[in-house]
Amino acid sequence: MHDFDLHMKMLDYLHGVYPRSISACMQANCDGLVPPEGLSFHIRESIERGHAERIGHGVSVMNEHDPLGCSRRWPSAKCSWKSA
């Protein structure tokens, strides 16, 4: 989670210059490894700012500020997810 904001800015810029499929793996973002406040936005930000089209280990969506809203956002963003 260190420099997450910077990483999203970099992916946003690169997506505009060189649009390719982006996949984000959330396995490392599990309880105990990341502070709880870090788990409250990372999936939504990866989709909206990082242009992720696939979320690996998306079960941590339940830690998002609005987990149902975030999961409803995936189809409109053409984003798939893997739960395990």
Backbone as CSV, one residue per row, in Angstrom:
resi,resn,N_x,N_y,N_z,CA_x,CA_y,CA_z,C_x,C_y,C_z
1,MET,0.816,-1.186,0.000,0.000,0.000,0.000,0.866,1.260,0.000
2,HIS,2.140,1.088,0.288,3.035,2.246,0.265,3.072,2.823,-1.147
3,ASP,2.870,4.122,-1.274,2.876,4.824,-2.571,1.728,4.396,-3.487
4,PHE,0.635,3.896,-2.917,-0.501,3.451,-3.725,-1.024,4.586,-4.606
5,ASP,-1.165,5.779,-4.035,-1.658,6.921,-4.799,-0.740,7.219,-5.985
6,LEU,0.553,7.186,-5.752,1.516,7.415,-6.824,1.385,6.343,-7.910
7,HIS,1.212,5.105,-7.508,1.075,4.017,-8.471,-0.179,4.203,-9.331
8,MET,-1.277,4.643,-8.717,-2.508,4.878,-9.483,-2.315,6.032,-10.469
9,LYS,-1.606,7.066,-10.056,-1.316,8.185,-10.965,-0.474,7.712,-12.145
10,MET,0.491,6.864,-11.874,1.346,6.339,-12.940,0.536,5.478,-13.911
11,LEU,-0.311,4.600,-13.376,-1.131,3.750,-14.240,-2.112,4.578,-15.060
12,ASP,-2.682,5.618,-14.456,-3.607,6.490,-15.172,-2.895,7.168,-16.344
13,TYR,-1.714,7.676,-16.086,-0.939,8.322,-17.149,-0.577,7.316,-18.248
14,LEU,-0.035,6.181,-17.851,0.386,5.177,-18.830,-0.786,4.641,-19.640
15,HIS,-1.951,4.535,-19.013,-3.130,4.055,-19.734,-3.489,5.015,-20.874
16,GLY,-3.327,6.315,-20.631,-3.605,7.302,-21.666,-2.603,7.267,-22.803
17,VAL,-1.365,6.939,-22.490,-0.296,6.912,-23.484,-0.236,5.569,-24.205
18,TYR,-0.445,4.498,-23.454,-0.261,3.151,-23.980,-1.370,2.250,-23.425
19,PRO,-2.606,2.394,-23.921,-3.730,1.635,-23.346,-3.590,0.128,-23.553
20,ARG,-3.501,-0.583,-22.463,-3.430,-2.037,-22.464,-4.261,-2.557,-21.294
21,SER,-4.528,-3.836,-21.293,-5.274,-4.454,-20.208,-4.440,-4.457,-18.933
22,ILE,-5.066,-4.063,-17.830,-4.379,-3.993,-16.534,-5.094,-4.914,-15.564
23,SER,-4.335,-5.710,-14.845,-4.867,-6.619,-13.842,-4.263,-6.248,-12.497
24,ALA,-5.093,-6.218,-11.449,-4.610,-5.883,-10.106,-4.850,-7.074,-9.190
25,CYS,-3.828,-7.475,-8.473,-3.941,-8.584,-7.530,-4.002,-8.019,-6.115
26,MET,-5.024,-8.380,-5.380,-5.233,-7.844,-4.042,-4.860,-8.841,-2.952
27,GLN,-4.164,-9.893,-3.290,-3.842,-10.931,-2.316,-3.040,-10.391,-1.141
28,ALA,-2.104,-9.508,-1.395,-1.268,-8.975,-0.311,-2.049,-8.046,0.597
29,ASN,-3.200,-7.605,0.139,-3.994,-6.656,0.912,-4.989,-7.380,1.797
30,CYS,-4.497,-8.196,2.714,-5.397,-8.914,3.601,-5.192,-8.443,5.033
31,ASP,-6.147,-8.771,5.861,-6.104,-8.334,7.254,-4.769,-8.672,7.904
32,GLY,-4.234,-7.708,8.607,-2.986,-7.898,9.319,-1.765,-7.407,8.564
33,LEU,-1.801,-7.430,7.236,-0.670,-6.969,6.444,-0.798,-5.495,6.072
34,VAL,-2.021,-5.019,6.005,-2.305,-3.652,5.605,-3.219,-3.047,6.662
35,PRO,-2.982,-1.790,7.055,-3.888,-1.156,8.020,-5.321,-1.137,7.481
36,PRO,-6.323,-1.268,8.349,-7.720,-1.314,7.894,-8.107,-0.151,6.981
37,GLU,-7.612,1.049,7.257,-7.964,2.189,6.412,-7.411,2.024,4.992
38,GLY,-6.360,1.243,4.832,-5.800,0.986,3.513,-6.643,0.044,2.676
39,LEU,-7.478,-0.739,3.348,-8.330,-1.693,2.641,-9.681,-1.106,2.245
40,SER,-9.904,0.155,2.591,-11.229,0.739,2.391,-11.414,1.424,1.041
41,PHE,-10.393,1.428,0.199,-10.493,2.153,-1.065,-9.703,1.521,-2.211
42,HIS,-8.878,0.544,-1.938,-7.900,0.081,-2.926,-8.511,-0.570,-4.168
43,ILE,-9.614,-1.284,-4.033,-10.212,-1.918,-5.209,-10.871,-0.869,-6.101
44,ARG,-11.668,0.004,-5.495,-12.328,1.056,-6.275,-11.299,1.931,-6.989
45,GLU,-10.248,2.308,-6.285,-9.204,3.147,-6.887,-8.491,2.406,-8.021
46,SER,-8.271,1.113,-7.849,-7.608,0.327,-8.897,-8.441,0.286,-10.170
47,ILE,-9.760,0.255,-10.018,-10.656,0.240,-11.175,-10.771,1.633,-11.783
48,GLU,-11.070,2.615,-10.939,-11.379,3.943,-11.444,-10.147,4.731,-11.888
49,ARG,-9.079,4.673,-11.120,-7.885,5.456,-11.449,-6.810,4.630,-12.128
50,GLY,-6.727,3.337,-11.765,-5.695,2.481,-12.329,-6.141,1.739,-13.571
51,HIS,-7.434,1.873,-13.924,-7.995,1.260,-15.129,-7.889,-0.262,-15.122
52,ALA,-7.940,-0.865,-13.925,-7.872,-2.328,-13.834,-9.078,-2.956,-14.513
53,GLU,-8.831,-3.980,-15.289,-9.895,-4.722,-15.954,-10.095,-6.086,-15.320
54,ARG,-9.249,-6.421,-14.383,-9.380,-7.680,-13.649,-8.860,-7.456,-12.244
55,ILE,-9.614,-7.912,-11.247,-9.216,-7.814,-9.850,-9.034,-9.228,-9.324
56,GLY,-7.831,-9.576,-8.934,-7.556,-10.874,-8.335,-7.759,-10.799,-6.827
57,HIS,-8.307,-11.812,-6.236,-8.563,-11.868,-4.794,-9.488,-10.738,-4.366
58,GLY,-10.581,-10.588,-5.099,-11.515,-9.501,-4.858,-12.400,-9.650,-3.634
59,VAL,-12.213,-10.699,-2.840,-13.046,-10.852,-1.647,-12.820,-9.716,-0.663
60,SER,-11.705,-9.039,-0.758,-11.464,-7.914,0.148,-12.331,-6.716,-0.197
61,VAL,-13.208,-6.853,-1.196,-14.149,-5.774,-1.515,-15.017,-5.449,-0.300
62,MET,-15.225,-6.424,0.580,-16.058,-6.182,1.758,-15.431,-5.180,2.717
63,ASN,-14.168,-4.860,2.535,-13.511,-3.849,3.359,-13.630,-2.442,2.774
64,GLU,-14.175,-2.328,1.572,-14.332,-1.023,0.929,-15.361,-0.185,1.692
65,HIS,-15.283,1.151,1.516,-16.257,2.054,2.154,-17.687,1.678,1.773
66,ASP,-17.903,1.365,0.519,-19.220,0.985,0.003,-19.048,-0.300,-0.810
67,PRO,-18.984,-1.450,-0.131,-18.676,-2.690,-0.841,-19.689,-3.048,-1.930
68,LEU,-20.963,-2.846,-1.686,-21.958,-3.191,-2.703,-21.874,-2.242,-3.888
69,GLY,-21.692,-0.963,-3.621,-21.536,0.006,-4.700,-20.291,-0.268,-5.519
70,CYS,-19.225,-0.643,-4.839,-17.972,-0.952,-5.526,-18.145,-2.182,-6.411
71,SER,-18.775,-3.225,-5.896,-18.950,-4.445,-6.691,-19.932,-4.221,-7.843
72,ARG,-20.893,-3.322,-7.679,-21.814,-2.993,-8.780,-21.101,-2.213,-9.880
73,ARG,-20.018,-1.540,-9.518,-19.265,-0.728,-10.474,-18.497,-1.607,-11.462
74,TRP,-18.151,-2.822,-11.078,-17.298,-3.678,-11.906,-17.850,-3.950,-13.293
75,PRO,-19.128,-4.349,-13.442,-19.613,-4.623,-14.812,-19.560,-3.397,-15.715
76,SER,-19.918,-2.220,-15.200,-19.900,-1.027,-16.051,-18.478,-0.628,-16.414
77,ALA,-17.516,-1.015,-15.586,-16.113,-0.746,-15.880,-15.501,-1.873,-16.708
78,LYS,-16.337,-2.861,-17.065,-15.871,-4.044,-17.797,-14.715,-4.710,-17.048
79,CYS,-14.916,-4.868,-15.757,-13.892,-5.426,-14.879,-14.370,-6.769,-14.345
80,SER,-13.516,-7.778,-14.425,-13.836,-9.079,-13.852,-13.057,-9.239,-12.550
81,TRP,-13.461,-10.206,-11.741,-12.752,-10.424,-10.489,-12.699,-11.896,-10.159
82,LYS,-11.705,-12.238,-9.377,-11.495,-13.606,-8.913,-11.591,-13.567,-7.405
83,SER,-12.360,-14.477,-6.810,-12.617,-14.408,-5.379,-11.689,-15.254,-4.524
84,ALA,-10.908,-16.118,-5.098,-10.033,-16.957,-4.265,-8.668,-17.091,-4.900
